[in-house]
Amino acid sequence: MHKTKESLHHIFSDNLNQVTPSPIHSFSERVSQIPNILKLTIGEPDFAIPEHIKLAAVRAINADDSHYSVSAGTMKLRQAASNFLEKRYDLKYEAESEILATVGATEGLYTIFTAILNQGDQILIPTPAYPVYAEMVRINGGTPVFVDVSQDGFILTPSKLRQAINESKGCIKAIVLTNPSNPTGVTYTDKQLRDIADVLRETNILVISDEIYAELNYDNSHVSMAKYLPEQTVIVNGVSKSHAMTGYRIGILAGPADLIEQFNKVHCFVIMTPSNPAMAAATEAFDSELSWHDTAQMKQAYQNRRDFLVNELTALGFSIAKPGGAFYIFAKIPGDFIQNDVAFANDLVDKQQLAVVAGSGFGPGGEGYIRMSYAASMAMLKEAIFRLTAYARNVRQTNVLISHAEQQKIDSF
């Protein structure tokens, strides 16, 4: 193994000193080595990619579609994405100038932060939130500002938003709004978005609207912040979660043309262009009538899994804000279990080989919670509940024995 020259240990950007590895992936990778481990840690759809989408990628390969595309993505893909946003959410974006194809939603987010942040600029993040946001902000020299919304049903309220804006004294560059939410699965109603838009309209704050789970909205139709604030919103979306295409790495940004033009300056120098076969597959996913059937079937399966977990976890004593979308349960640990969420997650792995993610990794408001991904088969979820039930039974039997022993001591005096 080669060792780095001693004097090179100090070459890294100071910004990296503020960055923490993803608690989700680091925990998931660590427990992967444990025999018989059952992991509900990663948001990875368990469905196979629909055949007609795979065939679109194969056709591109067979046609020798192997040369550079334009950096913003093929016009076919951007037009398909434009059509998709209009048909599904009544949002109108010009394919040529207002859509940018990215290497997954993650690269889209990184592109935005790189394009807008100067050293010390603040990004407002309602928490609990996907930890990638804060770390990307730090990598780019910005400062994440967290707003704990756990006491408000995991929804950002206008009053908390105003308070955060006033306290920042004009330093907030953008806000990240995730709808549906990761990790909670909570969705915003039309009125809630309208009320937030009324506050932001009076500011120069950019809205980064992460809508990667928009197609997985179970109880209501998805509403985008861009419906009410199109002039200062950039949408982050893609095919990873909705079409089970995480490995294809195709996302999109949609927003006003002058914003997209600036984002493309970063994008084209970071990755040049997404993969052509992947873009061909994403075009099929966005544009084919078959895709509506595909996603509807997946969504129904996810909804069945959600309902199963909500019922079973509630019966075990977990408190849950019922998720309206995505494929995560964010559950409050029962009071008679270990209350430190990291210790609880580790104890669950040690005693039942069941892996869930500690809520504190998602920022303020996540302490004392766990996140469970139901992007897994019903058979796996039933086994997970079986193991969790066994864990609960053992803990509660032990608690009863301890309580009885303590009472005997008291009675003996």
N, C-alpha and C positions, 0 to 999 in steps of 0.2 A: 504493500500500500504506500502510495506517495504521500509525503508530508508537505504542506504548504510552507514556503519560505517564511521564516519567523517575521520578517519585516512587512510581509503582505497581510498579516492578520488585522491591520488597521486600515485597509483600503476601502472598506465598505461604507456605504452611505450612512450618515448618522441617523437617518430616518428608520433604518432597519433595527436600530436599538429599541425602538418603540413597538416593534411588531412581534406578536405572539403566534406560534403555530396554531392551526385550527384545532380546537378541542374536540370537534366531532371526528375528524379524520384521524387524529393522533390516537384517540381512545379506541376507535374502531379497528385501526391497524394493530394496536397492542393486543386486543382481546382475540383477534383473528387466529392467534396461535393456540388458543385454548381448545382442547378436545371437546366435541359436542356443543360448542358455543352456538347459540341462536341469537343472531344480531338483528335488532330493529333500530339501527343507528343511522344508516345512510338513506337519503332520498333518491333511491334508485328504482325506477319502475321495474316490476318483475315480468311485464308483458314482452312478448316478442314484437319486433317492428312489423307492421302489416306488410304482407307480401308485395302489394302493388308499389309500396314505397321503396322496398329493397330492389325491386326490378328497375325502378327509375335510376338508381345508382348503378346497377349493372349495365343498363343501356348506355349510360354516360361513359363508363369504362370501355365497353365494347366499341363505342364510337370514337375512341381515342381522344376523349375530351380531357386532355392532359396538359394544356397550356395555361398560361396566366389568364385569369379573368380580370376585369377592372376591380380596383380595390374595394369599391362599395358593394360588390357582389353582382352576379349576373342580372341583367334586366328582367329575365324571366322570374327569377326568385323575388326580386323586389316588387314586381308587379303582382305576383302571387301573394306576397305578404300584404301589399296594399289592399288587394281584394279581400283577403282574410279579415283584416281589421275593419273593413267597411261592412262586410256581411255579418260578422259576429258581434261587433260592438258599435256599429254606426259611427266609425271614426274614419275621416277622409284624409289620406296622405298621398301626395304625388310620389309615384314609384321612383322617378328619376332623381328627385332632389330631396325627398323627405324620408327616405328609407335607407338604412345602412345595414348590410349583412355582416355579422360578426362571428367570431369563433366561440360560439356559445354566449349565453347571457353574461357569463363571468367576464369575458373579454370586453363585452359591451360596457359593463360597469367600470372596468379598469380604464377603458378609453375615456369615458366621461370624466372620471376623477382626475386623470392625467391632464385632460384638456382644460379643466376649470380651476384647479387648485394652485394657489401660491402658498409659500411657507406660512403656516399659522392660520390659514383660512379654516373656518369652521363648517362642518357638515352635521346637520341635525338628524339624529337617528332615534326614532321611538323604539324603546326596548321593552321586552325581549326581542332580539332581532338576529338575523343571520350574521354570524361573526365576520364573514368576509367583508362586509361594508366597512367596518371600523378599521380593519387591517389594511385594506386598500387605501383608505384615507391617509393612514399613517405612513404607508410606503411613499405616498406622493407629497408628504410634508404637511398635510392638513391635520386638523384636530377634530376628532369625533366628539360631538356633544350629545349626551344621552338624555332622553326624556323617558322616565319610567312610567309606562301606561298600564302596569299590571293591576292597579286599583280601579281602573276604568273599563273593565272588560276587555283589556288589551287593545283598546281603540284610542287613538290620539284625539283628544278633545280640543275644541277651539280655545278654551281658556288656558290649557297647558301649552298650546302652541304659542299663543300671545305672550305668555309669561316667558317662555324660552327665547322668543324673539327680542323681547324687551331687555332681558338679562344679557343678551349677546352684544347689545349696543352696536348693531349694524355689522357684525362680523360673520354672520351666517351666510354662506355662499349658496347652499342647496340643502334640501331635505330629501331623505330617502323614505318613500312611502311604499310598503310592500302589501299588495292586495291581490289574492289571499296571502295570509301571513305564513312565513316560516320563522319561528317554530310553532305558532299557536293554531294555525289553520283558520283564524278569525278573519272574517270578511267585512268590508265597509259597505254600509247601505248608501243608497243614492243621497239621502239627506245628510249623512255624516260627511260624505265627500264634498257636497255643496257647501256645508258650513266651513270646512277646512279651506276650500277654495276662496271663500269670502274673506278669510283672514289673509291668505297668501297673496291675493290679488293686489293688496295695498303695499306689497313689498317687491323687492327685486330678487327674491329667492327662487332659484331653479328647483322644480319638482322632478326628482328622479323616481319615476313610478315603475317599480319592479312588478310586472304582471305576468311573470313566467308561469304562474299557476292559474291564470285566468280561465282556462278551459275546464279546470277542475273546481267548479263552483256549484255546490250541490243544492242549496236551498233557494237561491235567488239568481237572477241573471247578473252576469258580471257588469259592473259599471267602472269605467276608467276615469281617473282624475282629468285626463285630457278632454273629457266631455265638457267640463266646466272651466278649465284653465289651459286651453291648447297653446296659448302664446308663451307660456313659461313652463311647459311640461315636456319631458322626453320620456317616452315609453320604452321599457326594456321587456322584450318578449322572446319567444323562440319555440322550438319544437321538442326540446329535451324532455320535458315533463308531460306535456299533452299527448305526444305521439310515441313515448318510450324510446326516444332517440338520443339519449345522453351522450353516447359515444360518437355520434356524428358531429357534434359540436357546431350547431348552427343556431345563432340567435339573431335578433334584429333590434335596431334602435329606430324609433319613429318620432319625429318632431319637426319643428319649423326648419326650413331649408338652411337658414344661416347658422343654426346650431349644428345641424348634421354636417355641413361643410367643414366646420371647425373640428368636429369629432373625427371626421375622416382624415384629417391631417395627422392625427395620432395613430389611428387605426392602420393607415397604409404603411407607416414606417415600422409598426410593431409586428404585423403579421402579413403584410402585403395584400393577401386575399385568402378567403376560405377555400377549402378543397372543392373542386368542381363536382365530383360524384356526390359529395355530401350536400352541396347546394342543389343538385338535380333532385335528390331525394326529398329535401326540404320543400322544394317547389311543388312536388307531388303531394306532400303532406298538407301544405297550405291550400292548394288549389283543387284537389280532387274531391268530387262528391263522395267518394268512398271513405274519405277521411272523417266526414261527419259521423258516419256509422261507427268507424273505428274508435273515435274518441268517446262517443256516447256509450259504447260497451265498456270501455275502460272506466269511465266515470261512474257508471252504475256499480261496477265491481268495487271500486274504491268506496262508494257511498255505503254499500253493504258492509264492508270491512269497518268503516268508521262507526256505523251504528252498533255493530257487534262489540267493538272495543269500548265505546262510550258506556254501553250497558254493563259490560263485565267489570270494567274498572270502577265504575260508580258503585257496583255491588261490593267491591273489595274495599271501599272507603276512600278512593281517590276523588278529588274535586276537579271538574273539568269545565272550562269554557267551551261549549260545544262548537267544534270547528265547522265552519260553513264551506271550507274549501281546502285545497292542497291535499296532502296525505300524511298529516301529522296530528298526534294527540299531545297536548301539553297538559300534564296532570300534576296536581298538587299532591305531594307525598302525605299519606295519612299521618295523623299526629302521634300514633303509637309506633311508627317506624322510625328509623334513623332519620333525623331531620336535615343533616348536612347532605345535600343532593349528590355531591361527588362521592362521599363515603357510602351513601345508599347505593349508587350505581355500581361501585366496586364490590359491595357486599352481595348484591344481586348476582353479579358475575361469579363471585367466589362460591356461593352456595347453590345457585341454580343454573349457572352457565347461560344466563339471559342478559344480553347487553342492550341497554337503553342509554340515552345521552343525558348527562347532568344539565339541569336547566341554567345553572349559573354561567355556563359557557356562552349563553346568549345575551349576557349583559345584565344591567340592573333590572330587577323585577323577576329574574329567572331563578333566583335562589329558592330552594325548597321544592322545585318542580323537576320533572323528567320529561324528555321528549321521546315519543315512540313513533317510528315511521310505520305506516301501514301500506307502504309500497312493497308488500310481501303477500304471499298466498294466504288464503283463509286457513289452510292447514297449519302454516307456520304461526299464524296469529292465535289459533286455538291451542297450539302447543305452548306458546308464550304465556297465555292466560293460565294454562295448567301449571306451569312452573311458578308463575307469580302467585297463584293461589296456594301452592305448597309453601312458598316462602312466607306468605302472610300467616298461614296456619301455624307454622313453626315459631314465628316471631310472637304471635299472640298467645300461644301455649306457654312459651317461655316467660312472657310478661305476667301471665296469670300465676305461674309457679313462683316467680320472684315476688309478686304482690302478696301471695299467700304466705311465703316465708317471712316477709317483712311484718305481716300482721301477727304471725306467731311470736316473733320477737317482742312486739309491742305487748301482746297478751301475757308474755312470760314475766314482765316486770310487775 
